[in-house]
Amino acid sequence: MDEAGNAVVGIVVACYRWLADLQWYASDSLSLQTLQQQAGPSEQTLSWTNVGTAALLLGFNVLLSAWLGLGLSKGIIVSAVRCVVQLTILGMVLKQIFMTQNPVYIFGMACILGMLSAFEVTYWRSKKRFPHMFASNMVSIMGSAFVVALFGNAFSLNMDPAYTAVKFIPTIGMLFGNCMISVSIGLNSVMESLDVHRDRVETMLCFGASRWEVIRPVAVKALRNALMPTITNMGITGLIAIPGVMTGWILGGADVLQAARYQQIILFMISASTASSTLMSVMFCSAVLVDGSPRLRLDLLKTYDGQSASGKASEL
């Protein structure tokens, strides 16, 4: 243990001396031209040949699937084609929006992304559904993401106006993606907890427990499960790998410290939006499944075959 401790101390001292010998620059003292000369031209044109060359790497995935009989070859090819088509269309649409700077188009594009996120959570990522689930998810995700994106762009990214397309659409897109994941985890946790512990919940209700007393532990568990990935990701960012937003800025020739600050702002915005959107969706789901009587209403949960969760359980 002593040898290990001495080794750690030695490594820390060596790292400190190395950092002390470095020549540190302020974010505005190292010219952008110097960075571009080191990293290459920021406006480098990529052709379909470059994309095709990178796509050749997927051949390993296809061969591996065929060799081991994974049955994923078709899925890999279809996903790759969808990736190319979807990103190409998105790029063409965003290019026109960036050129026009029309607020109607900007908010229209953001609303489409938000509705697609709610649709994904409701119809693809949730094991069961309850009444008005799509509407509640849309309000939770879009309401949270819009407020956080407008606030962050206006006061943290200093954009004027706050809905400037080149920053607003990519930012709110990232918020939608992370909210979608957290909301999905939270909703599945609520529905699973109430289903698994239905006897305990019904016993509490029989003994006069209030609606909030029943919902609170379920909601707390769901929020903890949903927010843990975001908190973990924020804690390890910059320790193991360079995050995606920062990588994009660096590849684009931006100042490294500016890229780091932009990444920090985005992570804080993601954390706020995921927390608020998950809270709203979890509370709405809990309020539907434990009504004001209060009664446990698992009969409102529908599986993909159209049966209610309670009916399916009784058949089993």
N, C-alpha and C positions, 0 to 999 in steps of 0.2 A: 504494500500500500504506500509506504514511504517513497519507494522508487517511482511508482506511478505518479505520486504527487509532485516529486521533484521534476519529473519529465514534463508534466503539465505546466509547472511554473517556468521551466526553461523555454517551452514553446511560446508562452505568453510574453516573456521578456524579449525573445527573439523577434516576435511579431511587432512588439512595441518599438523596438529599435529600428526595425525596417520601415514602419510607418513614419517614425520621426525623421528619417533620412529622406523621405519623399518630398518633392516640391509640390505643395498644394496650391491650387489655383481657385480663385473665386469663379463663380459661374459665368461672369461676363469678361474675365481676363483672358481666357483662351479663345482665340478667334474661331468662329465656325468654319472659316476657310481651312484652318489647320486640321480640324477634325475631319473635314471632307477629304482632304488630301490623304489622311491616314486610312480612312474607311472606304474610299472610293466615291464615285459620283453618286449623289443622292437621287438624281433623276435618271438613273439607269433604266433603260427600256427593256422589259422582259417580253419575249415573244411566246407564241404557243409552243415553239420548239423547246423553250426552257421548261414550260409546264409539262410537256410530254416526257422530257428527260427525267424530271422528278417523279412522274407517274410510273416510270419503269421500276422504281423502288417497290411499288406495290406488287410487283411480280413475285417477290419473296413471300408475301402474305398469301397470295393465291397458290403458289407451289406448296407452301407449308400446309395450307388447308387441304389440298388434294392429297398430299402425302400421308397426313394423319387422319384423313377422312372426317374433317371437322364440319364439312358441309357449308363453309362460309364463303366459298369462291364467288358464287353468284351475288351474295350480299356485299362483298367487297367491291366488285365491279359496279354494281348498281349504285352503291354509296359514292364511289368515286365519280361516276357520271353525274349524279345529282349534285355533288359538291361543285363540279365545274360549271354546270348549267345554272345553279342557284346563285353562285357567287358572281358569275358573269352578268346575269340579269340584275342582281343587286348593284353591281358596279355601274352598269349603264343607267339605272334609275337614280342612284346617288349622284352621279356626275351631272345629270340634268338638274337635280334639286340644288346642288352646290352652285351651279351656274345661275339659276334664277333667283335664289335666296327669297323665295316666296313663302311667307309664314304659313299659308294654307297648305302648301305642299309639305313643308317641314313637319307641321303637327299632324298632317294626314299620314305621312310615312311613319311617324312615331306611334300613332294610334293603331295602324295596321300591325306593327311589330308587337304592340301590347296585346292586341286581340289574339294574335297567333300564339303568344306566350300563354295566355289564359286557356286557349283551346288545347295546347299541348298538355298543360297540367290536368285539365278536366277529362280529356278523352284518351290520352295516351299514357300518362304517368300515374294515374290514380287507379287503385284496384277496385274501388267502389265509388258510386256517385250518390249525391243527395240533391234534393230540390234546389234549384237556383244556384247550383254549384258554379256554372260557367260565369254567371253574372257577378257572383261574389268574388271569384278569382280575378275577373277583369277589373273590378273596382279596386281590389286590394293591390294588385300588381301595378296597374296604370296610375292609380292615385298616389301611391308611394313613390314610384319611379319619377313621375312628372315633377312632384314637389322637390325631391332631392336633386334631380337633374337641373332644374331651373335655379335652385338655390346655389348649387355647386358651381354652375357655369357663371352665374352673376357675381358671386362674392369670393369664390376660391380660384376660378380660372380667369376672372376679370374679363369676361366676354360681354360686349355691348353691341347688340342686344343679347340677352341670355340664350335666346333660341337660335343663335348663329349656327347654320346647318353643319359646318365643317367640324364643330365640336359637340353640338347638342345631339345629333343623331347617333354618332358612335358611342357617346357617353351613355345615353339612355338605352341603347342597344345592349351594352354591357350590364346595365342595371336590370333590364328585363330578363336577361339570361340567368343571372344569379338569383333574382327573386323567384323565377320559375322553379329552380331547383329547391330552394328553401321552402317555398309554399308547398311543393309536392311532398317533401319529407314531413312537414308539419301536419298536413291533412291526413296522410296515411297513418301517422302516429296516433292522431286523435281517433280515427275510425277503428284502428286495430285495438287500441287500449279500451275503448268502450265495449267493443265486441268481446274481447278476451275476459274482461273483468265485469261483465254484465251482472253477474250474481251479486257481486260486491256493491255495484252502483245501485241496483234495485233495492238491496238491503238498506243502504244508507237513505234512500228516498222513503222507504217504509218507516224508518225511525225518525222521519221529519227533517232530514238534511235539506238545506236550501239548494237552489239551483247552482249558486256560486260555489258552495262547499263541494259539490260533486264535480263541477267543471274545473276548478282550480288545479288540482293535482294532474289532471289529464292535460290541461293546457300548458302547465309548467314543463312537463315531460316532453311534449311536442315541440315547444319553443327551444328547449335545450338541445334536442336532437337536430332540429332544423338549423340552428345558428352555430353549432359546433364546427362544421366544416369551414364556414366563413371566418370564424375566430382563429381556427388553426391555420388556415391559409394566410391570414394577416400576420400571424406570429412568426411564420417561417419564411415570409417573403424576403428575398435578398440574401438568405442564408445558404440555400442550396442551389437555386436557379434564378436567373434573371426573369422577372415577370413579363408577361406578354406585352403590356402597354409600354413598358420601359424599353423592351427589345425593339418594338416598332419605331419608337422615337430615335433610338440609337442608330438603327439601320437607315433611318431617314436623314441622318446627319445632324441631329439636334445635339445640343449641349447635354453631356451625360448627367450633370447635377440637376439640370432642368427636367430631364426625363425622369430622374428619381423622384423629384417633387411631384411631378404629374402623376406618377404611379401611386404615391402616398395619398394624394387627393382622391384618386379613383377608388382606392381600397376603402377609405373612410366613407365615401359615398355609397359604395356597395354594402358596407356593413350597416349603415343607417337604413337603406332602402329594404334590405332583406329582413331586418328586424321588424320594421313597421308593417311591411306587406304580410309577413308570416303571422304577426300578431292579429291583424285584421281578419285574415282568412281562417285562422284557428278559432278565434272567438265566434265568428259567424257559424262555422261548422259545429262547434260545441253548442251554440244556442239553438241550432236546428235539431240536433240529436237529443238534447235535453230541453224540452219545451218549458213554458212558463208555469205549468201546473204544479210542480214539475214532474215530468214523466220521461222515461228513457224511450226514445223513438227510433230504435234500430230498424223498424219496419220501413222507414223512409230510405234506408240505404238500398241501392239497386246495384246488382252485379251486372256484368256485361251481357248476360243472357236474359236480362230483364227481370229476374227474380229479386225479391227483397232478401236482405241478409238474414233477417230473423226467420223468414219462411224457408230459406235454404237450410238453415241450421236445424230447424225442426224436422225437416225431411231426413236429415242425417241421423 
